[in-house]
Every structure is written in C-alpha cells, then in structure tokens.
C-alpha cells in the first residue's frame, strides 16, 4: 500500500471513530439510587419523568398539589424551573445534566434525601419498618420518599435550616395507640410531623403552603400546638389558625 493510501486509510479510521463517539455519547452519571439517561422537557412521558416529578413536586408553586403521573406537563415544567432557581441553576424548565447533578447531590444511595433519612420517617411507637399500614410496605416507602423530597423543598424555603421530623409512618395499630383513627395519612407514609424551627412553628406551617402539601395542620388546630403536620393527600385541607392559615 502506498504511503498516500495508508494516510487516507488512517484518516478514514479517525473520522469513523469520531462519528461513533458522536452517535454514542458517554453514559449518564451513575447514581446508586436512580439515574437519568436523557434530558426531560415538556411532552416527555415515562418512568423517568415519574422519578423526576417525585423529586421536584415541592417546587410546583404556592398551593399547587402537583401530580406524579409520568407526564411532563406545565406544572412539571414550572416545578423544574423553580427547583433550578432555588439552587442557583439556569432556570429553563428542562431537566438536564446540571439539574440531575443537583438531585444526585441531594439524594443518598438508599434513596433517602440529604437531610432526612429512613430511620426518622419509619414506623412509630418503637416498631420501625413499613408494614401494617393502610397500603403495602413498598407503597409506604414510595410515599415516604416523596414526603422526604417535599421536606427538602420546605427546608430550602426556610433558609436551609435544620428541620426535625417528630413522626412519620405509623402502622394502623400505632396510629390508634397514639390517638389517631388507625387509617390516617400517617398510615400511608404520606405524613410527617415537624418540630419548631428558631422562629417557632408558624414559619414551618406558612412555608409549607408553598410546597404542595394537601394537608397542613398546626398551631390553633386541635392537638397541633406542639407540631406541624403535613401530608400528601389530594385536594387541600389546611388549618393553622394561629399562623394565619
């Protein structure tokens, strides 16, 4: 083979390699809990959209109880924009590398979040675990995961101050033991009860109205002067009269 032909063959090999690299971009960041392999924007559907929604639902807007349905619509786009803005990212409403990097930063390997863990939201009354509730243990854990991500949004809105969970999931037996109905939101893994922050209970209740909670009960509501209860129920049921709610 002539020197010229060898040079042309080598050049062709380089060009072919570049085309292959362009067609097969590097794999997405691998996260121990969940990783996204594509950018997501308005109109996208799928399980990866559901996972994104679970993590940004607390940013959909004041009083907006956003669905987690695997369909990237206007509420999801707004939630992504607000999440991006809250963490200093370019707020374009498209979930891409920078958005995922922040989610990975806030997400622990066991699918809890950076500032909340399974131990503090699992079964009350000293029982631990996720069994004995009003739904399966697997669904309880999924609901608790969504609850923790909304708690992350609440914590950030409060100025990134420590936020303590006093009660999370309760089995039906535990819920009755502490005076509940035995079938309330805690038995689904939907509810968290928070302690006061430095400004008291009202900042928690007031900021919770911006995080998409269907249920908020705090000071002034019977038996809620010593904590703020939030939950993921559909619709809206809010009452914390001493906090103007």
C-alpha positions as CSV (number, residue, x, y, z in Angstrom):
1,X,0.0,0.0,0.0
2,X,1.4,3.4,-0.9
3,X,2.2,6.0,1.7
4,X,-0.7,8.1,0.4
5,X,-3.2,5.3,0.7
6,X,-2.0,4.5,4.2
7,X,-2.5,8.1,5.2
8,X,-6.0,8.1,3.7
9,X,-6.9,4.9,5.5
10,X,-5.7,6.2,8.8
11,X,-7.8,9.4,8.3
12,X,-10.9,7.4,7.5
13,X,-10.4,5.4,10.7
14,X,-10.2,8.6,12.7
15,X,-13.3,10.1,11.1
16,X,-15.2,6.8,11.6
17,X,-14.2,6.8,15.3
18,X,-15.4,10.4,15.7
19,X,-18.8,9.6,14.2
20,X,-19.2,6.6,16.5
21,X,-18.3,8.8,19.5
22,X,-20.8,11.4,18.4
23,X,-23.6,8.9,17.9
24,X,-22.9,7.2,21.3
25,X,-22.3,9.9,23.9
26,X,-20.8,9.0,27.2
27,X,-23.1,7.2,29.7
28,X,-25.0,9.4,32.1
29,X,-23.8,9.8,35.6
30,X,-24.4,6.6,37.6
31,X,-26.2,7.3,40.9
32,X,-26.7,4.5,43.4
33,X,-30.4,5.4,43.9
34,X,-31.6,6.4,40.4
35,X,-30.0,7.8,37.3
36,X,-31.5,9.6,34.3
37,X,-30.2,8.8,30.8
38,X,-31.9,11.6,28.8
39,X,-32.9,15.2,29.1
40,X,-36.5,15.7,30.0
41,X,-38.8,18.5,28.9
42,X,-42.4,19.3,28.2
43,X,-44.2,16.5,26.4
44,X,-41.9,13.7,27.7
45,X,-43.5,10.7,29.3
46,X,-42.2,7.6,31.1
47,X,-41.0,6.2,34.4
48,X,-38.0,8.6,34.4
49,X,-40.5,11.5,34.3
50,X,-42.2,10.0,37.4
51,X,-38.9,9.8,39.2
52,X,-38.2,13.4,38.4
53,X,-41.6,14.6,39.5
54,X,-41.2,12.8,42.8
55,X,-38.1,14.9,43.4
56,X,-39.4,18.3,42.2
57,X,-43.1,18.2,43.2
58,X,-42.4,20.5,46.2
59,X,-41.5,23.3,43.7
60,X,-44.6,23.4,41.6
61,X,-45.8,26.7,43.2
62,X,-47.8,28.1,46.0
63,X,-50.9,25.9,46.7
64,X,-50.1,23.6,43.8
65,X,-50.5,19.9,44.7
66,X,-48.7,18.5,41.6
67,X,-49.5,15.1,40.3
68,X,-46.8,12.5,40.0
69,X,-48.1,10.7,36.8
70,X,-45.2,10.3,34.4
71,X,-46.3,13.0,32.1
72,X,-44.2,16.2,31.8
73,X,-46.7,18.9,31.6
74,X,-46.9,22.6,32.5
75,X,-46.8,22.0,36.3
76,X,-43.8,19.8,36.0
77,X,-42.0,22.4,33.8
78,X,-42.7,25.1,36.4
79,X,-41.6,22.8,39.2
80,X,-38.3,22.2,37.4
81,X,-37.8,25.9,36.8
82,X,-38.4,26.7,40.5
83,X,-36.2,23.9,41.6
84,X,-33.4,25.2,39.3
85,X,-33.8,28.7,40.5
86,X,-33.9,27.7,44.2
87,X,-30.5,26.0,43.8
88,X,-28.8,28.6,41.6
89,X,-29.1,26.8,38.3
90,X,-30.2,28.1,34.9
91,X,-34.0,28.1,35.1
92,X,-35.0,26.8,31.7
93,X,-37.5,24.1,32.8
94,X,-35.6,21.4,31.1
95,X,-34.1,18.6,33.3
96,X,-30.6,18.0,32.1
97,X,-27.1,17.4,33.4
98,X,-27.0,20.3,35.8
99,X,-30.4,19.6,37.3
100,X,-29.6,15.9,37.7
101,X,-26.3,16.7,39.3
102,X,-28.1,18.8,42.0
103,X,-30.6,16.0,42.5
104,X,-27.8,13.5,42.9
105,X,-26.2,15.8,45.4
106,X,-29.5,15.9,47.4
107,X,-30.1,12.1,47.1
108,X,-28.5,9.4,49.2
109,X,-27.6,5.9,47.9
110,X,-30.5,4.4,49.9
111,X,-33.0,6.8,48.2
112,X,-33.5,9.0,51.2
113,X,-32.5,12.6,50.9
114,X,-29.5,14.6,52.1
115,X,-31.2,16.0,55.2
116,X,-33.8,13.3,56.0
117,X,-33.3,9.6,56.5
118,X,-35.4,6.4,56.6
119,X,-34.8,6.0,60.4
120,X,-36.6,9.2,61.3
121,X,-39.6,8.6,59.0
122,X,-40.2,4.9,59.5
123,X,-42.6,3.2,61.8
124,X,-43.5,4.9,65.1
125,X,-44.3,3.5,68.5
126,X,-40.9,2.0,68.5
127,X,-41.8,-0.5,65.9
128,X,-39.8,0.6,62.9
129,X,-40.3,-0.7,59.4
130,X,-43.1,-0.1,56.9
131,X,-45.6,-2.9,57.5
132,X,-49.1,-2.8,59.0
133,X,-50.2,0.4,57.3
134,X,-53.1,1.2,55.0
135,X,-51.1,0.3,51.9
136,X,-48.3,-2.2,51.1
137,X,-44.9,-1.7,52.7
138,X,-43.5,-0.9,49.2
139,X,-46.0,1.8,48.6
140,X,-45.4,3.2,52.1
141,X,-41.7,3.5,51.2
142,X,-42.5,5.2,47.9
143,X,-44.8,7.7,49.7
144,X,-42.2,8.4,52.3
145,X,-39.6,9.0,49.6
146,X,-41.9,11.6,48.1
147,X,-42.6,13.0,51.6
148,X,-38.8,13.4,52.2
149,X,-38.3,15.3,48.9
150,X,-41.1,17.7,49.8
151,X,-39.5,18.1,53.2
152,X,-36.2,19.0,51.3
153,X,-38.1,21.7,49.5
154,X,-39.6,23.0,52.7
155,X,-36.2,23.1,54.4
156,X,-34.7,25.0,51.5
157,X,-37.6,27.5,51.6
158,X,-37.0,28.0,55.3
159,X,-33.5,29.1,54.5
160,X,-31.8,25.7,54.5
161,X,-32.2,25.5,58.3
162,X,-32.4,22.1,60.2
163,X,-35.9,20.7,60.2
164,X,-36.7,17.8,62.6
165,X,-39.3,15.1,62.0
166,X,-41.1,14.1,65.1
167,X,-43.3,11.4,63.5
168,X,-43.6,9.8,60.1
169,X,-45.1,6.4,59.1
170,X,-47.3,4.7,61.6
171,X,-48.8,1.2,61.4
172,X,-52.5,1.2,61.9
173,X,-52.0,-0.2,65.4
174,X,-49.5,2.5,66.2
175,X,-51.8,5.2,64.9
176,X,-54.6,4.1,67.1
177,X,-52.2,3.8,70.0
178,X,-51.3,7.5,69.8
179,X,-54.9,8.6,69.5
180,X,-55.4,8.5,65.7
181,X,-58.1,6.8,63.6
182,X,-55.9,4.0,62.5
183,X,-56.4,4.9,58.9
184,X,-55.0,8.4,58.7
185,X,-52.4,9.9,56.4
186,X,-49.5,8.6,58.6
187,X,-50.6,5.0,57.9
188,X,-49.9,5.6,54.2
189,X,-46.5,7.1,54.6
190,X,-47.9,10.4,53.4
191,X,-47.5,12.4,56.5
192,X,-44.7,14.0,58.5
193,X,-44.9,16.0,61.7
194,X,-42.3,18.7,62.2
195,X,-40.8,20.3,65.3
196,X,-40.4,24.1,65.5
197,X,-37.6,26.0,63.9
198,X,-35.9,29.0,65.5
199,X,-38.9,31.2,64.6
200,X,-41.4,28.7,66.1
201,X,-43.9,26.6,64.4
202,X,-45.6,29.2,62.2
203,X,-42.7,29.6,59.7
204,X,-42.9,25.9,59.1
205,X,-46.7,26.0,58.5
206,X,-46.5,29.1,56.4
207,X,-43.8,27.9,54.1
208,X,-45.5,24.5,53.8
209,X,-48.3,26.3,51.9
210,X,-45.8,26.8,49.0
211,X,-44.6,23.2,48.9
212,X,-47.7,21.5,47.5
213,X,-49.0,19.7,50.6
214,X,-52.6,18.8,50.5
215,X,-52.8,18.6,54.3
216,X,-51.3,21.2,56.7
217,X,-52.3,21.4,60.4
218,X,-50.5,23.4,63.0
219,X,-51.0,25.8,65.9
220,X,-54.6,26.7,66.6
221,X,-55.9,23.4,65.2
222,X,-56.9,20.9,67.9
223,X,-54.0,18.9,69.3
224,X,-51.5,20.5,66.9
225,X,-50.0,23.3,69.1
226,X,-46.8,21.3,69.6
227,X,-46.1,20.3,66.0
228,X,-46.9,21.0,62.3
229,X,-48.4,18.1,60.4
230,X,-48.1,18.0,56.6
231,X,-49.3,15.3,54.2
232,X,-49.6,14.4,50.5
233,X,-53.4,14.0,50.3
234,X,-55.2,15.2,47.2
235,X,-57.1,18.4,47.4
236,X,-56.5,20.9,50.2
237,X,-57.2,20.7,53.9
238,X,-55.2,23.4,55.8
239,X,-55.7,24.7,59.3
240,X,-53.2,26.5,61.5
241,X,-55.3,29.5,62.7
242,X,-52.6,30.8,65.0
243,X,-50.3,31.2,61.9
244,X,-52.9,32.8,59.7
245,X,-53.7,29.6,57.8
